[in-house]
């Protein structure tokens, strides 16, 4: 499989497009694929695009919806690279690009072998959809995937910067009934694993540990969503940053 690079043009500002549409730009311009999987835009724009067998965001969403309509359901694996910012700062962005390409190649090969659906949901975040796989089986497969990705990363770049992978796993119908809910639960599982230090596989936290949207006003949620879009950060990340700041403030008193 050809896994060379296609350099994406970085000229010009990013423009928010309508969700669910595949936008094609003239040669030499960055391409954007936007899809609203769980009421948030997933932006798929990176500096180097490795040629691997991945589907577009809209196609991934369609495959997920189709799998959830079947009686056997599906498991979703969200894969995020750890310490990529540190790698970019210390070893240069080319090293970061090599790490992303190595991870994408490894995940694409695993998806092909397992007959899963593979897609990219961010610069260093990927998704694997495994139809008919239980949560327990998905957890064990995810650990194997994590080990394969870490091995590939350490071959591609120096391991001294701690570039590893963290995976969040969720299952429908066990954890969710819709694609929106499944994506959110896998996201929560991913960040629960990140909170443990990363380089591990996480499962969705207990429901009573999850902050519900009813705790916030619609205006607050709208402002949070806009801030996340502007900073290219997930709402969960911003909420954790705010909570950490609050705890530090009052723990000093």
TITOR-6573 format. One line per 5 residues: their letters; for each residue y, x, z negated of N, C-alpha, C. Coordinates in nm, 2 decimals. Layout:
N
a = Y X Z Y X Z Y X Z; ...
END
This chain:
253
xxxxx = -0.12 0.08 0.00 0.00 0.00 0.00 0.12 0.09 0.00; 0.22 0.05 0.08 0.34 0.13 0.09 0.43 0.09 -0.02; 0.47 0.20 -0.10 0.55 0.17 -0.22 0.68 0.26 -0.21; 0.73 0.27 -0.08 0.85 0.35 -0.07 0.97 0.27 -0.12; 1.09 0.33 -0.10 1.21 0.26 -0.16 1.29 0.20 -0.05
xxxxx = 1.36 0.09 -0.08 1.46 0.04 0.01 1.59 0.04 -0.08; 1.69 0.12 -0.04 1.81 0.12 -0.12 1.89 0.00 -0.10; 1.93 -0.06 -0.21 2.02 -0.18 -0.20 2.16 -0.14 -0.21; 2.24 -0.19 -0.12 2.38 -0.16 -0.11 2.45 -0.21 -0.24; 2.53 -0.12 -0.31 2.59 -0.16 -0.43 2.74 -0.20 -0.41
xxxxx = 2.78 -0.21 -0.28 2.92 -0.24 -0.26 2.94 -0.39 -0.28; 3.06 -0.42 -0.32 3.10 -0.56 -0.33 3.05 -0.62 -0.46; 3.13 -0.73 -0.51 3.09 -0.79 -0.64 2.97 -0.88 -0.62; 2.90 -0.90 -0.73 2.78 -0.99 -0.74 2.84 -1.13 -0.74; 2.78 -1.22 -0.66 2.83 -1.36 -0.66 2.72 -1.45 -0.71
xxxxx = 2.75 -1.54 -0.79 2.65 -1.64 -0.84 2.63 -1.74 -0.74; 2.50 -1.76 -0.71 2.46 -1.85 -0.60 2.40 -1.98 -0.67; 2.38 -2.08 -0.59 2.31 -2.20 -0.64 2.17 -2.17 -0.67; 2.11 -2.21 -0.78 1.97 -2.18 -0.82 1.88 -2.24 -0.72; 1.76 -2.17 -0.70 1.66 -2.22 -0.62 1.67 -2.19 -0.47
xxxxx = 1.77 -2.12 -0.43 1.79 -2.09 -0.29 1.77 -1.94 -0.27; 1.71 -1.91 -0.15 1.68 -1.78 -0.11 1.80 -1.74 -0.01; 1.88 -1.65 -0.06 2.00 -1.62 0.02 1.97 -1.49 0.10; 2.00 -1.48 0.23 1.98 -1.36 0.31 2.11 -1.31 0.35; 2.14 -1.19 0.33 2.27 -1.13 0.37 2.25 -1.04 0.49
xxxxx = 2.35 -1.00 0.56 2.34 -0.91 0.67 2.29 -0.78 0.63; 2.23 -0.70 0.72 2.18 -0.56 0.69 2.29 -0.48 0.62; 2.25 -0.40 0.52 2.34 -0.32 0.45 2.41 -0.38 0.33; 2.38 -0.51 0.31 2.43 -0.58 0.19 2.32 -0.61 0.09; 2.35 -0.62 -0.03 2.25 -0.65 -0.13 2.20 -0.79 -0.12
xxxxx = 2.07 -0.81 -0.14 2.02 -0.94 -0.13 2.01 -1.00 -0.27; 2.03 -1.13 -0.28 2.01 -1.19 -0.42 1.91 -1.31 -0.40; 1.82 -1.31 -0.50 1.74 -1.43 -0.51 1.77 -1.50 -0.64; 1.81 -1.62 -0.64 1.85 -1.69 -0.77 1.76 -1.81 -0.78; 1.70 -1.83 -0.90 1.62 -1.95 -0.93 1.64 -1.98 -1.08
xxxxx = 1.65 -2.11 -1.11 1.67 -2.16 -1.24 1.53 -2.20 -1.29; 1.46 -2.11 -1.37 1.33 -2.14 -1.42 1.34 -2.22 -1.55; 1.42 -2.18 -1.64 1.44 -2.26 -1.76 1.59 -2.26 -1.80; 1.66 -2.32 -1.70 1.81 -2.35 -1.72 1.89 -2.22 -1.74; 1.84 -2.11 -1.68 1.92 -1.99 -1.67 1.89 -1.93 -1.54
xxxxx = 1.99 -1.86 -1.48 1.97 -1.79 -1.35 1.89 -1.66 -1.38; 1.79 -1.63 -1.29 1.72 -1.51 -1.30 1.77 -1.42 -1.18; 1.84 -1.31 -1.21 1.90 -1.23 -1.11 1.80 -1.12 -1.07; 1.78 -1.10 -0.94 1.68 -1.00 -0.90 1.75 -0.91 -0.80; 1.84 -0.83 -0.86 1.92 -0.73 -0.78 1.91 -0.59 -0.85
xxxxx = 1.85 -0.49 -0.79 1.84 -0.36 -0.85 1.88 -0.26 -0.74; 1.90 -0.14 -0.79 1.94 -0.03 -0.70 1.84 0.01 -0.60; 1.71 0.02 -0.64 1.60 0.06 -0.55 1.50 -0.05 -0.56; 1.46 -0.10 -0.44 1.36 -0.21 -0.44 1.22 -0.15 -0.39; 1.13 -0.12 -0.48 1.00 -0.07 -0.44 0.93 -0.18 -0.35
xxxxx = 0.87 -0.13 -0.24 0.79 -0.22 -0.16 0.65 -0.25 -0.22; 0.64 -0.35 -0.30 0.52 -0.39 -0.36 0.49 -0.53 -0.33; 0.37 -0.58 -0.35 0.33 -0.71 -0.32 0.38 -0.81 -0.43; 0.51 -0.84 -0.44 0.56 -0.93 -0.53 0.62 -1.05 -0.46; 0.63 -1.16 -0.52 0.69 -1.28 -0.46 0.83 -1.29 -0.50
xxxxx = 0.91 -1.37 -0.43 1.05 -1.40 -0.47 1.05 -1.49 -0.60; 1.16 -1.49 -0.66 1.17 -1.57 -0.78 1.14 -1.72 -0.76; 1.19 -1.77 -0.65 1.16 -1.91 -0.62 1.01 -1.94 -0.59; 0.95 -1.84 -0.52 0.81 -1.86 -0.50 0.73 -1.84 -0.63; 0.77 -1.76 -0.72 0.70 -1.74 -0.85 0.72 -1.87 -0.93
xxxxx = 0.84 -1.93 -0.93 0.86 -2.05 -1.00 0.77 -2.16 -0.94; 0.75 -2.17 -0.81 0.67 -2.27 -0.74 0.52 -2.25 -0.78; 0.48 -2.12 -0.78 0.34 -2.10 -0.82 0.31 -2.13 -0.97; 0.41 -2.11 -1.05 0.40 -2.15 -1.19 0.39 -2.30 -1.21; 0.48 -2.37 -1.14 0.47 -2.52 -1.15 0.34 -2.57 -1.10
xxxxx = 0.29 -2.51 -0.99 0.16 -2.56 -0.94 0.05 -2.54 -1.04; 0.05 -2.42 -1.10 -0.06 -2.39 -1.20 -0.05 -2.48 -1.32; 0.07 -2.52 -1.36 0.08 -2.60 -1.48 0.03 -2.75 -1.45; 0.03 -2.78 -1.32 -0.02 -2.92 -1.28 -0.17 -2.93 -1.29; -0.24 -2.81 -1.29 -0.38 -2.81 -1.29 -0.43 -2.83 -1.43
xxxxx = -0.56 -2.88 -1.44 -0.62 -2.90 -1.57 -0.64 -2.77 -1.65; -0.66 -2.66 -1.58 -0.69 -2.53 -1.65 -0.57 -2.46 -1.70; -0.45 -2.51 -1.66 -0.32 -2.44 -1.71 -0.31 -2.30 -1.66; -0.23 -2.22 -1.73 -0.20 -2.09 -1.69 -0.14 -2.01 -1.81; -0.15 -1.88 -1.81 -0.09 -1.79 -1.90 0.02 -1.71 -1.83
xxxxx = 0.13 -1.69 -1.90 0.24 -1.61 -1.84 0.26 -1.48 -1.92; 0.27 -1.37 -1.85 0.30 -1.24 -1.91 0.43 -1.19 -1.87; 0.52 -1.17 -1.96 0.65 -1.11 -1.93 0.65 -0.96 -1.97; 0.67 -0.87 -1.88 0.66 -0.73 -1.91 0.80 -0.67 -1.90; 0.84 -0.60 -2.00 0.97 -0.53 -2.01 0.96 -0.39 -2.05
xxxxx = 1.03 -0.30 -1.98 1.02 -0.16 -2.01 1.11 -0.12 -2.13; 1.05 -0.03 -2.21 1.12 0.01 -2.33 1.20 0.14 -2.31; 1.32 0.15 -2.37 1.40 0.27 -2.37 1.44 0.32 -2.23; 1.46 0.22 -2.14 1.50 0.26 -2.00 1.64 0.31 -2.00; 1.73 0.25 -2.09 1.87 0.29 -2.10 1.87 0.44 -2.14
xxxxx = 1.79 0.47 -2.24 1.79 0.61 -2.29 1.74 0.71 -2.18; 1.64 0.66 -2.10 1.59 0.75 -1.99 1.70 0.77 -1.89; 1.77 0.66 -1.86 1.88 0.68 -1.76 1.99 0.77 -1.81; 2.02 0.76 -1.94 2.13 0.84 -2.00 2.09 0.99 -2.00; 1.96 1.02 -2.04 1.92 1.15 -2.07 1.86 1.22 -1.94
xxxxx = 1.79 1.15 -1.86 1.73 1.21 -1.74 1.79 1.17 -1.61; 1.88 1.08 -1.61 1.95 1.03 -1.49 1.89 0.90 -1.43; 1.96 0.83 -1.35 1.92 0.70 -1.30 1.81 0.72 -1.21; 1.79 0.83 -1.14 1.68 0.85 -1.05 1.55 0.84 -1.13; 1.55 0.89 -1.25 1.43 0.88 -1.33 1.40 0.74 -1.37
xxxxx = 1.51 0.66 -1.40 1.49 0.52 -1.43 1.44 0.44 -1.32; 1.49 0.48 -1.20 1.44 0.41 -1.08 1.29 0.44 -1.05; 1.25 0.56 -1.08 1.11 0.60 -1.06 1.02 0.53 -1.16; 1.07 0.51 -1.28 1.00 0.44 -1.38 0.98 0.29 -1.34; 1.08 0.23 -1.29 1.07 0.09 -1.25 0.97 0.08 -1.13
xxxxx = 0.98 0.17 -1.04 0.89 0.17 -0.92 0.74 0.19 -0.97; 0.72 0.28 -1.06 0.58 0.30 -1.11 0.53 0.18 -1.18; 0.61 0.12 -1.26 0.57 -0.01 -1.33 0.54 -0.12 -1.23; 0.63 -0.13 -1.13 0.61 -0.24 -1.03 0.48 -0.22 -0.95; 0.46 -0.09 -0.91 0.34 -0.06 -0.84 0.21 -0.09 -0.92
xxxxx = 0.21 -0.05 -1.04 0.09 -0.08 -1.13 0.07 -0.23 -1.15; 0.17 -0.30 -1.18 0.16 -0.44 -1.20 0.12 -0.52 -1.07; 0.17 -0.47 -0.96 0.13 -0.54 -0.83 -0.02 -0.51 -0.81; -0.07 -0.39 -0.83 -0.21 -0.36 -0.81 -0.30 -0.45 -0.91; -0.25 -0.46 -1.03 -0.33 -0.54 -1.13 -0.33 -0.68 -1.09
xxxxx = -0.22 -0.74 -1.04 -0.21 -0.88 -1.00 -0.30 -0.90 -0.88; -0.30 -0.81 -0.79 -0.39 -0.82 -0.67 -0.53 -0.82 -0.71; -0.57 -0.73 -0.80 -0.71 -0.73 -0.84 -0.76 -0.85 -0.92; -0.66 -0.91 -1.00 -0.70 -1.03 -1.08 -0.67 -1.16 -1.01; -0.60 -1.15 -0.89 -0.56 -1.27 -0.81 -0.46 -1.35 -0.89
xxxxx = -0.37 -1.28 -0.96 -0.25 -1.33 -1.03 -0.13 -1.34 -0.94; -0.03 -1.40 -0.98 0.10 -1.40 -0.91 0.19 -1.30 -0.98; 0.26 -1.21 -0.90 0.34 -1.11 -0.96 0.48 -1.13 -0.91; 0.58 -1.12 -1.00 0.72 -1.13 -0.95 0.81 -1.04 -1.04; 0.93 -1.02 -1.00 1.03 -0.94 -1.08 1.13 -1.05 -1.13
xxxxx = 1.16 -1.04 -1.26 1.26 -1.14 -1.31 1.38 -1.06 -1.37; 1.40 -0.94 -1.33 1.51 -0.85 -1.38 1.49 -0.71 -1.33; 1.59 -0.63 -1.36 1.58 -0.49 -1.31 1.46 -0.42 -1.37; 1.43 -0.44 -1.50 1.32 -0.37 -1.56 1.22 -0.47 -1.63; 1.23 -0.59 -1.58 1.14 -0.70 -1.64 1.06 -0.77 -1.53
xxxxx = 0.93 -0.78 -1.55 0.84 -0.84 -1.45 0.77 -0.95 -1.51; 0.71 -1.04 -1.43 0.63 -1.15 -1.47 0.49 -1.15 -1.40; 0.39 -1.19 -1.47 0.26 -1.21 -1.42 0.21 -1.35 -1.46; 0.17 -1.42 -1.36 0.12 -1.56 -1.39 -0.03 -1.56 -1.36; -0.11 -1.59 -1.47 -0.26 -1.59 -1.46 -0.31 -1.73 -1.47
xxxxx = -0.34 -1.79 -1.36 -0.39 -1.93 -1.37 -0.53 -1.94 -1.43; -0.55 -2.04 -1.52 -0.67 -2.07 -1.58 -0.71 -1.97 -1.69; -0.62 -1.89 -1.73 -0.66 -1.79 -1.84 -0.61 -1.83 -1.97; -0.70 -1.84 -2.07 -0.66 -1.88 -2.21 -0.57 -1.78 -2.27; -0.50 -1.82 -2.38 -0.41 -1.73 -2.45 -0.49 -1.61 -2.50
xxxxx = -0.60 -1.63 -2.56 -0.68 -1.52 -2.62 -0.72 -1.42 -2.51; -0.77 -1.47 -2.39 -0.81 -1.38 -2.28 -0.68 -1.31 -2.23; -0.57 -1.38 -2.22 -0.45 -1.32 -2.16 -0.40 -1.21 -2.25; -0.41 -1.23 -2.38 -0.37 -1.13 -2.48 -0.44 -1.00 -2.46; -0.58 -1.01 -2.44 -0.66 -0.89 -2.42 -0.63 -0.83 -2.28
xxxxx = -0.61 -0.91 -2.18 -0.57 -0.85 -2.05 -0.43 -0.79 -2.06; -0.34 -0.85 -2.13 -0.21 -0.79 -2.14 -0.21 -0.65 -2.21; -0.30 -0.63 -2.30 -0.30 -0.50 -2.37 -0.35 -0.40 -2.27; -0.45 -0.44 -2.18 -0.50 -0.35 -2.08 -0.38 -0.32 -1.98; -0.31 -0.42 -1.94 -0.20 -0.40 -1.85 -0.09 -0.31 -1.91
xxxxx = -0.06 -0.33 -2.04 0.04 -0.24 -2.10 -0.01 -0.10 -2.10; -0.13 -0.07 -2.13 -0.18 0.07 -2.13 -0.18 0.13 -1.99; -0.20 0.05 -1.89 -0.20 0.10 -1.75 -0.05 0.13 -1.71; 0.04 0.04 -1.75 0.18 0.07 -1.72 0.23 0.19 -1.79; 0.20 0.21 -1.91 0.24 0.32 -1.99 0.19 0.45 -1.93
xxxxx = 0.06 0.45 -1.89 0.00 0.57 -1.83 0.08 0.60 -1.70; 0.11 0.50 -1.62 0.18 0.52 -1.49 0.32 0.57 -1.52; 0.39 0.52 -1.62 0.52 0.57 -1.66 0.52 0.71 -1.69; 0.42 0.75 -1.77 0.42 0.89 -1.82 0.38 0.99 -1.71; 0.32 0.94 -1.60 0.30 1.02 -1.48 0.42 1.03 -1.40
xxxxx = 0.50 0.93 -1.40 0.62 0.92 -1.31 0.74 0.99 -1.37; 0.76 0.98 -1.51 0.87 1.04 -1.57 0.83 1.11 -1.70; 0.92 1.18 -1.76 0.88 1.25 -1.89 0.86 1.15 -2.00; 0.75 1.17 -2.08 0.72 1.08 -2.19 0.81 1.10 -2.31; 0.89 1.21 -2.31 0.96 1.24 -2.44 1.07 1.14 -2.47
xxxxx = 1.11 1.06 -2.37 1.21 0.96 -2.40 1.16 0.82 -2.44; 1.03 0.82 -2.46 0.97 0.70 -2.52 0.97 0.58 -2.42; 0.96 0.61 -2.29 0.95 0.50 -2.19 0.82 0.43 -2.19; 0.81 0.32 -2.25 0.68 0.24 -2.26 0.70 0.10 -2.21; 0.61 0.01 -2.24 0.62 -0.13 -2.19 0.58 -0.22 -2.31
xxxxx = 0.65 -0.33 -2.31 0.62 -0.44 -2.41 0.60 -0.57 -2.33; 0.50 -0.65 -2.38 0.46 -0.77 -2.30 0.46 -0.89 -2.40; 0.52 -1.00 -2.35 0.51 -1.12 -2.42 0.42 -1.22 -2.35; 0.33 -1.28 -2.42 0.23 -1.37 -2.36 0.25 -1.51 -2.42; 0.24 -1.61 -2.33 0.24 -1.75 -2.37 0.15 -1.83 -2.27
xxxxx = 0.10 -1.94 -2.32 0.00 -2.02 -2.25 0.04 -2.16 -2.24; 0.01 -2.22 -2.12 0.02 -2.37 -2.11 -0.12 -2.42 -2.08; -0.16 -2.53 -2.15 -0.08 -2.62 -2.23 -0.07 -2.58 -2.38; -0.13 -2.47 -2.42 -0.13 -2.44 -2.57 0.01 -2.43 -2.63; 0.10 -2.35 -2.56 0.23 -2.33 -2.61 0.34 -2.41 -2.55
xxxxx = 0.32 -2.46 -2.43 0.42 -2.53 -2.36 0.36 -2.63 -2.26; 0.44 -2.73 -2.22 0.39 -2.83 -2.12 0.46 -2.81 -1.99; 0.58 -2.75 -1.98 0.65 -2.73 -1.86 0.68 -2.58 -1.84; 0.72 -2.55 -1.71 0.75 -2.41 -1.68 0.87 -2.36 -1.76; 0.97 -2.45 -1.78 1.08 -2.42 -1.86 1.04 -2.37 -2.00
xxxxx = 0.96 -2.45 -2.07 0.91 -2.42 -2.20 0.82 -2.30 -2.20; 0.74 -2.28 -2.10 0.65 -2.16 -2.10 0.73 -2.04 -2.09; 0.83 -2.04 -2.00 0.91 -1.92 -1.98 0.99 -1.88 -2.12; 1.03 -1.99 -2.18 1.10 -1.97 -2.31 1.01 -1.91 -2.42; 0.89 -1.96 -2.42 0.79 -1.92 -2.52 0.75 -1.77 -2.49
xxxxx = 0.73 -1.74 -2.37 0.69 -1.60 -2.33 0.81 -1.51 -2.36; 0.93 -1.55 -2.34 1.05 -1.48 -2.38 1.05 -1.45 -2.53; 1.03 -1.55 -2.61 1.02 -1.54 -2.75 0.91 -1.44 -2.80; 0.80 -1.45 -2.73 0.69 -1.36 -2.76 0.73 -1.21 -2.73; 0.80 -1.19 -2.62 0.84 -1.06 -2.58 0.94 -1.00 -2.68
xxxxx = 1.03 -1.08 -2.73 1.13 -1.03 -2.82 1.07 -1.01 -2.96; 0.97 -1.09 -2.99 0.90 -1.07 -3.12 0.83 -0.94 -3.12; 0.77 -0.90 -3.00 0.71 -0.77 -2.99 0.81 -0.66 -2.99; 0.93 -0.68 -2.93 1.03 -0.58 -2.93 1.08 -0.55 -3.07; 1.09 -0.66 -3.15 1.13 -0.65 -3.29 1.03 -0.56 -3.37
xxxxx = 0.91 -0.55 -3.33 0.81 -0.47 -3.40 0.81 -0.33 -3.35; 0.91 -0.29 -3.27 0.92 -0.16 -3.22 0.88 -0.14 -3.08; 0.83 -0.24 -3.01 0.80 -0.23 -2.87 0.66 -0.16 -2.85; 0.63 -0.14 -2.72 0.51 -0.08 -2.68 0.39 -0.15 -2.74; 0.39 -0.28 -2.73 0.29 -0.37 -2.78 0.29 -0.50 -2.71
xxxxx = 0.19 -0.59 -2.75 0.18 -0.72 -2.69 0.22 -0.82 -2.79; 0.30 -0.92 -2.76 0.34 -1.02 -2.86 0.30 -1.16 -2.82; 0.29 -1.25 -2.92 0.26 -1.39 -2.90 0.38 -1.47 -2.94; 0.39 -1.59 -2.90 0.50 -1.68 -2.95 0.50 -1.69 -3.10; 0.62 -1.67 -3.16 0.63 -1.69 -3.31 0.61 -1.83 -3.35
xxxxx = 0.58 -1.86 -3.47 0.56 -1.99 -3.52 0.68 -2.07 -3.50; 0.66 -2.20 -3.47 0.77 -2.29 -3.44 0.88 -2.29 -3.54; 0.85 -2.28 -3.67 0.95 -2.29 -3.78 1.03 -2.16 -3.78; 0.99 -2.06 -3.70 1.07 -1.93 -3.70 1.17 -1.93 -3.59; 1.17 -2.03 -3.50 1.25 -2.04 -3.38 1.38 -2.12 -3.41
xxxxx = 1.49 -2.06 -3.38 1.62 -2.14 -3.40 1.63 -2.24 -3.29; 1.65 -2.36 -3.33 1.65 -2.47 -3.23 1.80 -2.49 -3.17; 1.80 -2.53 -3.05 1.93 -2.55 -2.98 2.02 -2.66 -3.05; 1.95 -2.75 -3.13 2.03 -2.85 -3.20 2.11 -2.79 -3.31; 2.09 -2.67 -3.35 2.17 -2.60 -3.45 2.31 -2.57 -3.40
xxxxx = 2.33 -2.57 -3.27 2.46 -2.53 -3.21 2.52 -2.64 -3.13; 2.65 -2.64 -3.12 2.72 -2.74 -3.04 2.70 -2.71 -2.89; 2.72 -2.81 -2.81 2.70 -2.79 -2.66 2.81 -2.69 -2.61; 2.93 -2.70 -2.67 3.03 -2.60 -2.63 2.99 -2.46 -2.67; 2.93 -2.44 -2.78 2.89 -2.30 -2.82 2.78 -2.25 -2.73
xxxxx = 2.68 -2.34 -2.70 2.58 -2.30 -2.61 2.63 -2.27 -2.47; 2.73 -2.34 -2.42 2.79 -2.32 -2.29 2.86 -2.18 -2.29; 2.93 -2.15 -2.39 3.00 -2.02 -2.40 2.90 -1.91 -2.41; 2.80 -1.93 -2.49 2.69 -1.83 -2.50 2.63 -1.80 -2.37; 2.60 -1.90 -2.29 2.54 -1.89 -2.16 2.63 -1.81 -2.06
xxxxx = 2.76 -1.85 -2.07 2.85 -1.78 -1.98 2.87 -1.63 -2.02; 2.87 -1.60 -2.15 2.87 -1.46 -2.19 2.75 -1.39 -2.15; 2.63 -1.45 -2.16 2.51 -1.39 -2.12 2.51 -1.36 -1.97; 2.56 -1.45 -1.89 2.57 -1.43 -1.74 2.67 -1.31 -1.71; 2.78 -1.31 -1.78 2.88 -1.20 -1.76 2.83 -1.06 -1.80
xxxxx = 2.76 -1.06 -1.91 2.71 -0.93 -1.96 2.57 -0.89 -1.91; 2.51 -0.99 -1.84 2.37 -0.97 -1.79 2.28 -0.95 -1.90; 2.30 -1.02 -2.01 2.21 -1.02 -2.13 2.15 -1.16 -2.15; 2.04 -1.16 -2.21 1.98 -1.29 -2.25 2.04 -1.35 -2.37; 2.04 -1.48 -2.38 2.10 -1.55 -2.49 2.04 -1.51 -2.63
xxxxx = 1.91 -1.49 -2.62 1.84 -1.45 -2.75 1.88 -1.31 -2.79; 1.91 -1.22 -2.70 1.96 -1.09 -2.74 2.10 -1.10 -2.80; 2.19 -1.18 -2.75 2.32 -1.20 -2.80 2.32 -1.26 -2.94; 2.23 -1.36 -2.96 2.22 -1.42 -3.09 2.17 -1.32 -3.19; 2.07 -1.24 -3.16 2.02 -1.14 -3.25 2.13 -1.04 -3.29
xxxxx = 2.21 -1.00 -3.19 2.32 -0.90 -3.22 2.42 -0.97 -3.31; 2.45 -1.09 -3.29 2.55 -1.16 -3.38 2.49 -1.18 -3.52; 2.36 -1.21 -3.53 2.30 -1.22 -3.66 2.29 -1.09 -3.74; 2.26 -0.98 -3.66 2.26 -0.85 -3.72 2.40 -0.81 -3.78; 2.51 -0.84 -3.70 2.64 -0.81 -3.74 2.68 -0.89 -3.87
xxxxx = 2.63 -1.02 -3.87 2.66 -1.10 -3.99 2.59 -1.05 -4.11; 2.47 -1.01 -4.10 2.39 -0.95 -4.21 2.45 -0.82 -4.26; 2.49 -0.74 -4.17 2.55 -0.61 -4.21 2.68 -0.63 -4.28; 2.76 -0.73 -4.24 2.89 -0.76 -4.30 2.87 -0.81 -4.44; 2.78 -0.90 -4.47 2.77 -0.95 -4.61 2.68 -0.87 -4.70
xxx = 2.59 -0.79 -4.64 2.51 -0.70 -4.72 2.59 -0.59 -4.79; 2.71 -0.56 -4.73 2.79 -0.46 -4.79 2.86 -0.51 -4.91; 2.88 -0.64 -4.92 2.95 -0.70 -5.04 2.87 -0.72 -5.16
END
